[in-house]
Amino acid sequence: SVHHPGPVHFYLLALPVRVLGGTLGLLLVSVSITGACLVTSAWAVFRQLGRTAGVLAALALAAVAFTTGASSLVHPVSSNIAGYPLLLSAVLCWCVAAGDIRLMPLATVAVSFTAQQHLSVVPATAAITAGALGLLALTWRREGRWRDPVSRRSLRTAAGRSGVIALVLWSPVLLQQAFGDTGNL
């Protein structure tokens, strides 16, 4: 019996572990998650600040990966695998807070995956997300973007896509809570 905040990590593990076996499947998924988080974080910084900042971010992220050790890159335990997704969530939330609302759906994926890993990362993930959304709202209000119909439409589109993504990623948790033998939350 596993009590876990959410099943997304298990869904990602299912096919590789079935096809490649436990050791290689777990290793492949763990490295893929960590690598995707590091590359996407560097890309998001590049997107916000340009080539030089992107290269510096990639170097800083490589230093972080090196100093945390190889085990942090490949350890599939939920409390350990959550570190790099939390880092990605923070970077993507920063991008959204800076006004790059097209990254809101990707940030929703990162935040949802992170929050479903371990209860210890839920408070930090919630604080980062709430802070980003609060800063975005404050910026939109201060700059008067909410008056522009094109800006409002793009925000509605990004928020709608994010809502659908969140519903899909959290639906197993909600269904378990509502209809399961014992709730998960």
C-alpha positions as CSV (number, residue, x, y, z in Angstrom):
1,S,0.0,0.0,0.0
2,V,1.5,3.2,-1.2
3,H,0.4,6.6,0.1
4,H,1.7,9.1,-2.3
5,P,0.5,12.7,-3.1
6,G,-0.1,11.8,-6.8
7,P,0.6,9.1,-9.4
8,V,2.3,11.1,-12.2
9,H,5.8,9.7,-11.4
10,F,4.5,6.2,-11.3
11,Y,2.8,6.7,-14.7
12,L,6.2,7.8,-16.1
13,L,7.9,4.8,-14.6
14,A,5.4,2.2,-15.7
15,L,6.4,1.5,-19.3
16,P,10.2,1.8,-19.0
17,V,10.3,-0.4,-15.9
18,R,8.0,-3.0,-17.6
19,V,10.2,-3.0,-20.8
20,L,13.7,-2.5,-19.4
21,G,13.4,-3.9,-15.9
22,G,13.5,-2.3,-12.6
23,T,17.1,-1.1,-12.5
24,L,17.5,0.3,-16.0
25,G,13.9,1.6,-16.2
26,L,14.2,3.5,-12.9
27,L,17.6,4.9,-13.9
28,L,16.3,6.0,-17.4
29,V,13.2,7.8,-16.1
30,S,15.2,9.4,-13.2
31,V,17.9,10.7,-15.6
32,S,15.3,11.9,-18.0
33,I,13.4,13.8,-15.4
34,T,16.5,15.4,-14.0
35,G,17.9,16.2,-17.5
36,A,14.6,17.6,-18.7
37,C,14.4,19.9,-15.6
38,L,17.9,21.2,-16.1
39,V,17.7,21.8,-19.8
40,T,14.2,23.4,-19.5
41,S,15.4,25.6,-16.7
42,A,18.4,26.9,-18.8
43,W,16.1,27.3,-21.8
44,A,13.6,29.4,-19.7
45,V,16.4,31.7,-18.5
46,F,17.6,32.0,-22.1
47,R,14.0,32.9,-23.2
48,Q,13.7,35.6,-20.5
49,L,17.1,37.1,-20.5
50,G,18.9,36.2,-23.7
51,R,21.9,34.1,-24.8
52,T,24.5,35.2,-22.3
53,A,22.2,34.6,-19.3
54,G,21.1,31.3,-20.8
55,V,24.7,30.1,-21.1
56,L,25.4,31.3,-17.5
57,A,22.3,29.6,-16.3
58,A,23.4,26.3,-18.0
59,L,26.8,26.6,-16.4
60,A,25.3,27.3,-13.0
61,L,22.9,24.4,-13.3
62,A,25.7,22.1,-14.4
63,A,27.6,23.2,-11.2
64,V,24.5,22.5,-9.1
65,A,24.2,19.0,-10.7
66,F,27.9,18.3,-10.2
67,T,27.9,19.5,-6.5
68,T,24.8,17.6,-5.5
69,G,26.4,14.4,-6.8
70,A,25.4,11.7,-9.2
71,S,23.0,10.0,-6.8
72,S,20.7,13.1,-6.8
73,L,20.5,12.9,-10.6
74,V,19.4,9.2,-10.7
75,H,17.7,8.4,-7.3
76,P,14.1,7.6,-8.1
77,V,12.7,7.9,-4.5
78,S,10.0,10.5,-4.5
79,S,11.6,12.6,-1.8
80,N,14.9,12.8,-3.8
81,I,13.5,13.1,-7.3
82,A,11.5,16.3,-6.4
83,G,14.5,18.6,-6.1
84,Y,15.1,19.3,-9.8
85,P,11.4,19.6,-10.6
86,L,11.1,22.1,-7.7
87,L,14.0,24.1,-9.3
88,L,12.3,24.0,-12.7
89,S,9.0,25.0,-11.1
90,A,10.7,28.0,-9.5
91,V,12.3,29.1,-12.8
92,L,9.1,28.7,-14.8
93,C,7.0,30.5,-12.1
94,W,9.6,33.3,-12.3
95,C,9.0,33.5,-16.0
96,V,5.3,33.6,-15.6
97,A,5.6,36.3,-12.9
98,A,7.8,38.3,-15.3
99,G,4.9,38.2,-17.8
100,D,5.7,35.3,-20.0
101,I,2.2,33.8,-19.7
102,R,2.8,31.4,-22.6
103,L,4.9,29.3,-20.2
104,M,1.9,29.0,-17.8
105,P,0.9,25.6,-19.1
106,L,4.4,24.3,-18.8
107,A,4.7,25.7,-15.3
108,T,1.5,23.9,-14.4
109,V,3.0,20.6,-15.5
110,A,6.2,21.3,-13.5
111,V,4.3,22.5,-10.4
112,S,1.9,19.5,-10.5
113,F,4.6,17.0,-11.0
114,T,6.7,18.5,-8.2
115,A,3.7,18.7,-5.7
116,Q,2.9,15.1,-6.4
117,Q,6.3,13.8,-5.4
118,H,6.5,14.3,-1.7
119,L,4.6,16.2,1.0
120,S,7.9,17.9,2.0
121,V,7.9,20.0,-1.2
122,V,4.3,20.9,-1.2
123,P,4.7,24.1,1.0
124,A,7.6,25.4,-1.1
125,T,5.8,24.6,-4.4
126,A,2.6,26.3,-3.1
127,A,4.5,29.4,-2.0
128,I,6.4,29.7,-5.3
129,T,3.2,29.3,-7.3
130,A,1.1,31.7,-5.2
131,G,3.9,34.2,-5.3
132,A,4.3,34.0,-9.1
133,L,0.5,34.4,-9.6
134,G,0.4,37.3,-7.2
135,L,3.2,39.1,-8.9
136,L,1.7,38.5,-12.3
137,A,-1.7,39.9,-11.1
138,L,0.1,42.9,-9.5
139,T,2.1,43.6,-12.6
140,W,-1.0,43.4,-14.9
141,R,-2.9,45.7,-12.6
142,R,-0.1,48.2,-12.3
143,E,0.7,48.2,-16.0
144,G,-2.9,48.2,-17.1
145,R,-2.6,45.1,-19.2
146,W,-6.0,43.9,-18.1
147,R,-7.5,46.7,-20.2
148,D,-6.0,45.3,-23.4
149,P,-8.4,42.8,-25.0
150,V,-5.5,40.9,-26.8
151,S,-3.6,40.6,-23.5
152,R,-6.7,39.4,-21.7
153,R,-7.4,36.8,-24.4
154,S,-3.9,35.5,-24.2
155,L,-4.1,35.2,-20.5
156,R,-7.4,33.4,-20.7
157,T,-6.0,31.0,-23.2
158,A,-2.9,30.3,-21.1
159,A,-5.0,30.0,-17.9
160,G,-7.5,27.7,-19.6
161,R,-4.8,25.4,-21.0
162,S,-3.2,25.4,-17.5
163,G,-6.6,24.5,-15.9
164,V,-7.1,21.6,-18.3
165,I,-3.6,20.3,-17.7
166,A,-4.0,20.6,-13.9
167,L,-7.3,18.8,-14.1
168,V,-5.8,15.9,-16.1
169,L,-2.7,15.6,-13.8
170,W,-4.7,15.8,-10.6
171,S,-7.8,13.8,-11.7
172,P,-6.4,10.5,-10.3
173,V,-5.9,12.2,-6.9
174,L,-9.3,13.8,-6.9
175,L,-11.0,10.6,-8.1
176,Q,-9.3,8.6,-5.4
177,Q,-10.3,11.1,-2.8
178,A,-13.9,11.1,-3.9
179,F,-14.5,7.5,-4.8
180,G,-11.6,5.4,-3.4
181,D,-11.7,3.1,-0.3
182,T,-9.5,5.6,1.5
183,G,-8.8,9.1,0.4
184,N,-5.3,10.1,-0.5
185,L,-5.2,13.6,0.7
